[in-house]
């Protein structure tokens, strides 16, 4: 071998990386334990919280006011509901796209064992452990009865259904009532906040501030880094993040239910929350409760937006109650305010035409409504404009016909 060849071989050997033994995938984890299932082992981390544990400013309790459940999920049978049957579920995934290529590499579930809130997290050290992960989760929720998630109807639960189907395993939560708390939060806190992320809700309602939390958008990258080098320490911040999500979610439900219960009595001074409850009750067609909540709003001292919405709901409820004298007064007040568009003009025109038989006044109000709808045309959707404009023109034509008939 000539000198040039020997130098090349020496250079190549120097650059070749030193082979290291492959990391032991099934070594003892840094925290938690290995749980054995019929499908093999899976890494499990369990954290237990005693009743009275203070998370932010809210103390953990194994009781949620049943009077609030109708505002969480109208279809829920609150007579049969038990807090001890709740399964609080949150996942950390390899991506947000969903589909068959997305894995929940951390599957966390929180539930009560006696009076202690227990969070169990199942972590995939390798994708081959997924059947064991799903089997352990199935065992945990077999005696539970209600799902509690945050945006879980759109993401977590469809993803889990997909994973169970892919692994040809029975879906264990089929038929469980599902409270997805993001929706009631949007309804009940709509006048207070513009963002409804769980982080915002836990900070503002639960009073829990995270310190050094891992950013959500980095979580998939950290997991893929773990798959490359098998350093399980990388996953510990994500486990903390997932566990905090589960505890915060349960306490957000608990605290929101407590506020609803206070509002049923005289213990709520938050006008925006009372207004939201009135609107939610109206949507649930519980007009008696809606009226009770709206009457507690101190509209004279509330912000303008709250006062205007209160006036609007009072008018709707007066019409539902067929209290026409009160409704007319409210519609006139709305017209004087000049902030409610064509709505009070249309309602009062109907009332004057059909009940008061004041056709000329009804026609004048209809003409005013037609002018307003034209003025607001650019602010309305084309469909709404067409429907309202057509209805007003039909009413206008009918009223003109009635006036001509009485004049003949």
C-alpha positions in Angstrom: 0.0 0.0 0.0 1.5 3.3 -1.0 1.8 6.3 1.3 -1.2 8.2 -0.2 -3.4 5.2 0.4 -2.3 4.7 3.9 -2.9 8.4 4.8 -6.4 8.2 3.3 -7.2 5.1 5.4 -5.9 6.8 8.6 -7.9 9.9 7.9 -11.1 7.8 7.3 -10.7 5.8 10.5 -10.2 9.0 12.5 -13.4 10.5 11.2 -15.4 7.4 11.7 -17.6 7.8 14.9 -16.8 5.6 17.8 -19.6 3.0 18.2 -21.5 3.2 21.5 -23.8 0.7 22.9 -27.5 1.3 22.1 -29.3 2.9 25.0 -31.4 0.5 27.1 -35.0 1.5 26.2 -36.4 -0.3 29.2 -34.1 0.9 31.9 -35.6 2.2 35.1 -37.3 5.6 34.4 -36.1 8.7 36.3 -39.5 9.1 38.0 -42.6 6.9 38.2 -42.6 3.2 37.5 -43.2 0.6 34.9 -46.7 -0.7 34.7 -47.3 -4.2 33.3 -50.2 -4.9 31.0 -51.4 -7.8 28.9 -49.7 -6.0 26.0 -46.4 -5.4 27.8 -44.8 -2.6 29.9 -45.5 1.1 29.8 -43.9 4.0 31.7 -46.4 5.4 34.2 -46.0 8.5 36.4 -48.6 8.9 39.2 -49.2 12.0 41.3 -51.7 12.2 44.1 -53.3 15.3 45.5 -55.1 15.4 48.8 -58.4 17.2 49.2 -57.7 20.8 50.2 -54.6 21.0 48.0 -54.2 24.7 47.0 -53.6 25.1 43.2 -53.3 28.8 42.6 -56.1 30.3 44.8 -58.5 27.3 44.6 -58.6 24.4 47.0 -59.1 21.0 45.6 -62.5 19.4 46.5 -64.1 16.2 45.3 -67.5 18.0 45.0 -68.8 20.0 42.0 -72.1 21.9 42.4 -74.8 20.0 40.4 -76.7 23.2 39.8 -73.9 24.2 37.4 -73.9 21.1 35.2 -76.6 22.3 32.8 -74.3 25.2 31.9 -71.4 22.8 31.2 -73.3 20.3 29.1 -77.1 20.6 28.7 -77.4 16.9 27.8 -75.8 15.7 31.0 -78.1 14.0 33.5 -77.0 15.8 36.6 -79.3 13.7 38.9 -77.0 10.7 38.2 -73.8 12.7 38.0 -71.0 12.0 40.6 -67.8 13.9 40.8 -66.0 10.7 41.6 -66.9 9.5 38.1 -65.1 12.2 36.3 -62.1 11.3 34.0 -60.1 14.4 33.3 -58.2 13.7 30.1 -55.3 15.5 28.4 -52.8 14.4 25.8 -49.4 15.5 24.5 -49.0 14.6 20.9 -46.4 14.3 18.1 -48.4 17.0 16.1 -51.6 18.9 15.9 -52.7 17.7 12.4 -54.4 14.6 13.7 -54.8 11.5 11.5 -53.1 8.2 11.7 -49.6 9.6 11.9 -50.2 11.5 15.1 -49.5 9.7 18.4 -50.4 10.8 21.9 -47.0 10.1 23.4 -48.3 11.2 26.8 -51.8 10.1 27.8 -52.8 11.7 31.0 -55.9 11.0 33.1 -57.0 12.5 36.4 -59.7 10.9 38.6 -60.6 10.5 42.3 -59.6 7.5 44.3 -61.6 7.9 47.5 -61.0 11.6 48.3 -57.7 12.0 46.6 -57.3 13.3 43.0 -54.9 11.0 41.2 -53.1 11.9 38.0 -51.7 9.0 35.9 -49.6 9.7 32.9 -48.6 7.0 30.4 -45.5 7.8 28.3 -44.5 6.1 25.1 -40.8 5.3 25.2 -41.2 3.8 21.8 -44.3 3.6 19.5 -44.4 -0.1 20.0 -45.6 0.5 23.6 -48.9 2.1 22.4 -51.1 -1.0 23.0 -49.8 -1.2 26.6 -50.5 2.6 27.0 -54.0 2.2 25.8 -54.6 -0.9 27.9 -53.5 0.9 31.1 -55.7 3.9 30.3 -58.7 1.5 29.6 -58.2 -0.1 33.0 -58.2 3.3 34.7 -61.4 4.6 33.3 -63.5 1.4 33.3 -65.4 2.4 36.5 -65.7 6.1 35.6 -68.6 7.7 33.8 -68.0 11.2 32.5 -65.2 12.7 30.4 -63.8 16.2 31.1 -61.5 17.8 28.6 -60.5 21.2 27.2 -61.1 21.3 23.5 -61.2 17.5 23.7 -64.2 17.0 21.5 -62.3 18.5 18.6 -58.9 17.0 19.2 -58.0 14.6 22.1 -61.0 12.2 22.0 -61.1 11.8 18.2 -57.4 11.2 18.2 -57.7 8.5 20.9 -60.6 6.9 19.0 -58.3 6.7 16.0 -55.5 5.1 18.1 -57.8 2.5 19.6 -59.1 1.6 16.1 -55.6 1.4 14.6 -54.6 -1.0 17.4 -57.8 -3.0 17.0 -58.8 -2.4 20.6 -62.3 -1.6 21.9 -62.9 2.1 22.6 -63.5 2.3 26.3 -65.3 5.6 26.6 -68.0 5.0 24.0 -71.3 6.5 25.4 -69.7 8.5 28.1 -71.1 12.0 28.6 -68.5 14.5 27.6 -68.0 17.9 29.2 -65.7 19.9 26.9 -65.0 22.9 29.1 -63.8 25.2 26.4 -67.3 25.8 25.2 -68.9 26.8 28.5 -65.9 29.0 29.3 -66.4 30.9 26.0 -70.1 31.3 26.9 -69.7 32.2 30.6 -66.6 34.5 30.3 -67.3 36.0 27.0 -67.6 39.6 28.4 -64.4 39.3 30.5 -61.8 37.8 28.2 -60.8 37.7 24.6 -58.7 34.6 24.8 -60.0 31.3 26.1 -56.8 29.1 26.1 -56.5 26.9 29.2 -53.5 28.9 30.2 -55.6 32.1 30.3 -58.4 30.5 32.1 -56.2 28.9 34.8 -54.5 32.2 35.4 -57.6 34.4 35.5 -60.1 32.0 37.2 -58.0 29.5 39.1 -55.2 32.0 39.9 -52.5 29.5 38.9 -49.3 31.0 37.3 -46.9 28.6 35.7 -43.2 29.1 36.2 -40.8 27.9 33.5 -43.4 26.0 31.6 -42.4 24.4 28.4 -43.9 26.1 25.3 -46.6 24.0 23.7 -45.3 24.4 20.2 -41.9 22.9 21.2 -43.3 19.7 22.8 -43.3 17.5 19.6 -39.7 18.6 18.9 -38.6 17.7 22.4 -40.2 14.3 22.1 -38.5 13.6 18.7 -35.2 14.6 20.3 -35.9 12.0 23.0 -36.5 9.3 20.4 -33.1 10.1 18.9 -31.0 10.0 22.1 -33.3 8.2 24.6 -32.6 10.8 27.4 -35.8 10.4 29.4 -34.9 13.6 31.4 -36.0 15.6 28.4 -39.6 14.5 28.9 -39.9 15.6 32.6 -40.9 19.3 31.8 -43.6 17.9 29.4 -44.9 15.7 32.1 -45.1 18.7 34.5 -46.9 20.6 31.7 -49.4 17.8 31.1 -50.0 17.2 34.8 -50.7 21.0 35.4 -53.1 21.0 32.5 -55.1 18.1 34.1 -55.2 19.6 37.6 -56.0 23.1 36.3 -58.8 21.8 34.1 -60.5 20.0 37.0 -60.2 23.1 39.3 -61.4 25.4 36.5 -64.6 23.3 36.3 -64.8 23.3 40.1 -64.4 27.0 40.5 -66.7 27.9 37.6 -69.4 25.6 39.1 -68.9 27.4 42.5 -69.5 30.8 40.8 -72.6 29.6 39.1 -73.9 28.3 42.4 -73.2 31.7 44.0 -75.1 33.4 41.2 -78.2 31.3 41.8 -78.3 32.9 45.3 -77.1 36.4 46.0 -73.4 35.8 46.3 -72.3 37.0 42.8 -71.5 40.6 42.2 -69.9 40.1 38.8 -72.4 41.7 36.3 -70.6 40.3 33.3 -70.9 36.8 34.7 -74.6 37.2 35.6 -75.3 38.5 32.1 -73.5 35.5 30.6 -75.6 33.1 32.7 -78.8 35.0 31.7 -77.8 34.6 28.0 -76.9 30.9 28.5 -80.2 30.2 30.3 -82.1 32.0 27.5 -80.3 29.7 24.9 -81.4 26.7 27.0 -85.0 28.1 27.0 -85.0 28.4 30.8 -86.6 31.8 30.7 -87.3 31.9 34.5 -83.7 31.5 35.4 -82.7 33.9 32.7 -85.0 36.6 34.1 -83.7 35.9 37.6 -80.1 36.4 36.5 -80.8 39.5 34.4 -82.6 41.1 37.3 -79.5 40.9 39.4 -77.4 42.8 36.9 -76.8 46.4 38.2 -77.0 47.9 34.7 -76.8 51.5 36.0 -73.3 50.9 37.3 -72.1 48.3 34.7 -69.9 49.1 31.7 -71.8 50.3 28.7 -71.5 47.0 26.8 -73.0 45.1 29.7 -75.8 47.7 30.2 -76.7 47.6 26.5 -76.8 43.8 26.4 -78.8 43.7 29.6 -81.4 46.0 28.0 -81.6 43.8 24.9 -82.1 40.6 26.9 -84.7 42.2 29.1 -86.7 43.1 26.0 -86.4 39.5 24.6 -87.6 38.1 28.0 -90.5 40.5 28.3 -91.7 39.4 24.9 -91.3 35.7 25.9 -93.3 36.4 29.0 -95.9 38.3 26.8 -95.5 41.3 29.1 -96.3 43.7 26.3 -96.4 46.9 28.3 -92.9 46.2 29.7 -91.7 45.1 26.3 -92.9 48.3 24.6 -91.2 50.4 27.2 -87.9 48.6 26.6 -88.2 48.8 22.8 -88.8 52.5 23.1 -85.8 52.8 25.4 -83.7 50.9 22.9 -84.8 53.2 20.0 -83.9 56.3 22.1 -80.4 54.8 22.8 -79.8 54.4 19.0 -77.5 51.4 19.4 -79.7 48.5 18.6 -80.2 48.9 14.8 -83.5 47.9 13.3 -84.4 45.3 16.0 -86.6 47.5 18.3 -88.3 49.2 15.4 -89.3 45.9 13.9 -90.5 44.5 17.2 -92.5 47.6 18.1 -94.0 47.8 14.6 -95.3 44.2 15.0 -96.7 45.1 18.4 -98.5 48.2 17.2 -99.9 46.5 14.1 -101.2 43.3 15.7 -102.1 44.3 19.3 -102.5 48.1 19.3 -104.0 48.2 15.8 -102.1 51.5 15.2 -101.3 50.9 11.5 -99.9 54.4 10.8 -97.4 54.2 13.7 -96.4 50.7 12.6 -95.8 51.9 9.1 -93.7 54.8 10.3 -91.6 52.4 12.4 -91.2 50.0 9.4 -90.0 52.9 7.2 -87.4 53.8 9.8 -86.3 50.2 10.0 -85.9 50.1 6.2 -83.7 53.2 6.3 -81.6 51.6 9.1 -81.1 48.3 7.3 -79.9 50.2 4.2 -77.5 52.3 6.4 -76.2 49.1 8.1 -76.0 47.1 4.8 -72.2 47.1 4.7 -72.1 45.8 8.3 -74.5 42.9 7.7 -73.9 39.6 5.8 -75.7 39.5 2.4 -78.0 36.8 3.6 -79.1 38.7 6.7 -79.6 41.8 4.7 -81.7 40.0 2.0 -83.9 38.2 4.6 -84.6 41.3 6.8 -85.0 43.6 3.8 -87.5 41.3 2.2 -89.5 40.8 5.4 -89.6 44.6 6.0 -90.8 45.3 2.4 -93.6 42.7 2.8 -94.6 44.3 6.0 -94.5 47.7 4.4 -96.7 46.6 1.5 -99.2 44.9 3.9 -99.4 48.1 6.1 -100.0 50.3 3.0 -102.7 47.9 1.9 -104.4 48.1 5.4 -104.3 51.9 5.4 -105.8 52.1 1.9 -108.5 49.6 2.9 -109.5 51.6 6.0 -109.5 54.9 3.9 -111.7 53.5 1.2 
